[in-house]
Each structure stands twice: as C-alpha cells, then as structure tokens.
Amino acid sequence: MDEQKRTPLEILYSISRELATSLDLHQVLARILILSTEYIGAERASLVVLDKDGKPVDAAMIYDGVLMPHTIEQMQDVVTSGLAGWVLQNKKPALIPNTQLDQRWLTRPEDAGEKDAARSALAVPLMVHESVVGVLTIVHAQINFFSQEQLSLQQAIADLAGIAIRNAQLYEEVQTAHLRYRDLFEESIDPIFITTMNGLIIECNNRAEIATGLKQVDLQNKRISELQEI
C-alpha cells in the first residue's frame, strides 16, 4: 500500500502490530523511527530514550531514510537544547512551521552547511504514566508542511512507542536480573539445590556437582532424600 494514502488508523494499527513483535530496545527504536517517518517523506528524525533520571541511554537517528550512527554526546545535546529540550522540559508536543522563525530551533554542527535553509519540524514526548521516557523529533525540508492533524498522529504514535519502549526496558531489566542470579547461583561456595515441593531436584549449581560427585544432568529428577545415600 502507498504510504501516502494510508489513513491514520491504518498507520497506527501497522505500528502497533510491528512494535509487538520485538522486545529488543534498539530494534524497537529503529522500527518506531522508520514507521513514524516513512509515510510523510521526512528529511530526518531522531528518537532518544531516557532513563529514570532523565539521562539519554539509547537513540535512533535517521537521515533520508537511512539509520545513522550516533554518540552519547549527540544524544545529550538533543535532550538538553533546542526543540526536543523544550518538549522534554514542558512535557508537551511542539510544531514549528518555519525553523528560521522559531527561537526553539537550534542549528547543530552537522547542519552547518544548511544554516539558511528553512524547514518544518515537530517534536513529541513519549510518556508512560506521567513520566517522560523519550522524545521523537521529525524534520521536513518543506516549510509549513506539518499540520495539527499530523502532530496529533505523531503524538498517538509516541504514546504507542512509549509503551513499547517501557516494555523493552522492563524486559532488559528482567534479563539483567536473571543473569545476575545465574552468576550468584553458579559462583556460590555452597551446594545449592532447587527442588519441587515433593523434593524432586529440578536444578543445582556447580558446587552441588562437586559435593555429590554427580553431574547436574544426573542430579536432576533425583529426590533430595536420595542424596543421603551417596
């Protein structure tokens, strides 16, 4: 389907469906950025994710449809100044019909050769339970390009994105906690057995192998009472 002919509802449905397919944070960011810009032919866009302290922890940037590399310094610059900084501070979306006529727009070093070029820009906060988890900024080469309807659509996209990003962050936190648990479990100086309520061993650590002289695969499905005979 031609992206230009898709209705806002079709666009939101497509984004919601695609965002539900991954819990990898960086992949989620890239998909949000591509899906939210391809139908309008945006010149460039950025999506920056913040931690609980409001510091940037990840981002995706796109220029002419191509994902670009970025640095922590670039992310910090985006969220502390210019249009995105204003949006984060005020927790409100913003639309600039002409970047030359709005003091919230700052020309960045990478735009040095384009100082005289006027553009349109919009930025929307990504909110989850009244907390800002990121900011989406989109730039178009044509002035007066964005309408209030498009701003509302991008805010709706940002609402979906905020939930997807939070889910991805929670997944990463769970994975990190699981790895920390595995490290503590395996590196313990004491034998550890995990059993069912009936005493059936379902997991044990390396120290348990040493203490019993049996491999983990042999210990599993034995009853803990059987070890008294070893």
Solvent accessible surface area in square Angstrom, and as a share of the most:
residue,aa,sasa,rsa
1,M,167,0.74
2,D,75,0.39
3,E,47,0.21
4,Q,125,0.56
5,K,158,0.67
6,R,47,0.17
7,T,68,0.39
8,P,81,0.51
9,L,138,0.69
10,E,65,0.29
11,I,6,0.03
12,L,41,0.20
13,Y,137,0.52
14,S,7,0.04
15,I,1,0.01
16,S,49,0.32
17,R,136,0.50
18,E,54,0.24
19,L,15,0.07
20,A,88,0.68
21,T,110,0.64
22,S,23,0.15
23,L,80,0.40
24,D,77,0.40
25,L,12,0.06
26,H,91,0.41
27,Q,94,0.42
28,V,2,0.01
29,L,0,0.00
30,A,15,0.12
31,R,74,0.27
32,I,0,0.00
33,L,0,0.00
34,I,44,0.22
35,L,9,0.05
36,S,0,0.00
37,T,7,0.04
38,E,75,0.33
39,Y,19,0.07
40,I,8,0.04
41,G,48,0.46
42,A,16,0.12
43,E,25,0.11
44,R,36,0.13
45,A,8,0.06
46,S,16,0.10
47,L,0,0.00
48,V,0,0.00
49,V,0,0.00
50,L,10,0.05
51,D,49,0.26
52,K,169,0.72
53,D,117,0.61
54,G,41,0.39
55,K,126,0.53
56,P,12,0.08
57,V,71,0.41
58,D,28,0.14
59,A,0,0.00
60,A,3,0.02
61,M,30,0.13
62,I,11,0.06
63,Y,81,0.31
64,D,95,0.49
65,G,60,0.57
66,V,91,0.52
67,L,79,0.39
68,M,87,0.39
69,P,118,0.74
70,H,50,0.22
71,T,68,0.39
72,I,104,0.53
73,E,127,0.57
74,Q,70,0.31
75,M,4,0.02
76,Q,77,0.34
77,D,59,0.31
78,V,14,0.08
79,V,14,0.08
80,T,86,0.50
81,S,29,0.19
82,G,11,0.11
83,L,4,0.02
84,A,3,0.02
85,G,10,0.10
86,W,75,0.26
87,V,0,0.00
88,L,25,0.12
89,Q,153,0.68
90,N,58,0.30
91,K,108,0.46
92,K,105,0.44
93,P,53,0.33
94,A,5,0.04
95,L,31,0.16
96,I,1,0.00
97,P,65,0.41
98,N,27,0.14
99,T,9,0.05
100,Q,98,0.44
101,L,147,0.73
102,D,32,0.17
103,Q,173,0.77
104,R,59,0.22
105,W,51,0.18
106,L,84,0.42
107,T,65,0.38
108,R,44,0.16
109,P,114,0.72
110,E,117,0.53
111,D,14,0.07
112,A,59,0.45
113,G,83,0.79
114,E,58,0.26
115,K,133,0.56
116,D,129,0.67
117,A,43,0.34
118,A,27,0.21
119,R,24,0.09
120,S,0,0.00
121,A,0,0.00
122,L,0,0.00
123,A,0,0.00
124,V,0,0.00
125,P,3,0.02
126,L,0,0.00
127,M,48,0.21
128,V,19,0.11
129,H,171,0.76
130,E,143,0.64
131,S,63,0.41
132,V,27,0.15
133,V,14,0.08
134,G,0,0.00
135,V,1,0.00
136,L,1,0.00
137,T,14,0.08
138,I,0,0.00
139,V,6,0.03
140,H,24,0.11
141,A,61,0.47
142,Q,102,0.45
143,I,67,0.34
144,N,101,0.52
145,F,52,0.22
146,F,13,0.06
147,S,44,0.28
148,Q,120,0.53
149,E,129,0.58
150,Q,42,0.18
151,L,18,0.09
152,S,73,0.47
153,L,15,0.08
154,Q,1,0.00
155,Q,37,0.17
156,A,33,0.26
157,I,0,0.00
158,A,0,0.00
159,D,65,0.34
160,L,54,0.27
161,A,0,0.00
162,G,0,0.00
163,I,101,0.51
164,A,12,0.09
165,I,0,0.00
166,R,56,0.21
167,N,70,0.36
168,A,0,0.00
169,Q,23,0.10
170,L,78,0.39
171,Y,94,0.36
172,E,79,0.35
173,E,79,0.36
174,V,96,0.55
175,Q,77,0.34
176,T,67,0.39
177,A,50,0.39
178,H,95,0.42
179,L,114,0.57
180,R,139,0.51
181,Y,90,0.34
182,R,65,0.24
183,D,78,0.40
184,L,124,0.62
185,F,7,0.03
186,E,43,0.19
187,E,133,0.60
188,S,31,0.20
189,I,143,0.73
190,D,82,0.43
191,P,58,0.37
192,I,58,0.30
193,F,56,0.23
194,I,58,0.29
195,T,52,0.30
196,T,52,0.30
197,M,195,0.87
198,N,120,0.61
199,G,14,0.13
200,L,52,0.26
201,I,0,0.00
202,I,88,0.44
203,E,47,0.21
204,C,0,0.00
205,N,0,0.00
206,N,72,0.37
207,R,105,0.38
208,A,0,0.00
209,E,43,0.19
210,I,122,0.62
211,A,67,0.52
212,T,23,0.13
213,G,65,0.63
214,L,50,0.25
215,K,133,0.56
216,Q,42,0.19
217,V,118,0.68
218,D,73,0.38
219,L,0,0.00
220,Q,66,0.29
221,N,114,0.59
222,K,61,0.26
223,R,108,0.39
224,I,69,0.35
225,S,62,0.40
226,E,71,0.32
227,L,25,0.13
228,Q,159,0.71
229,E,153,0.69
230,I,116,0.59
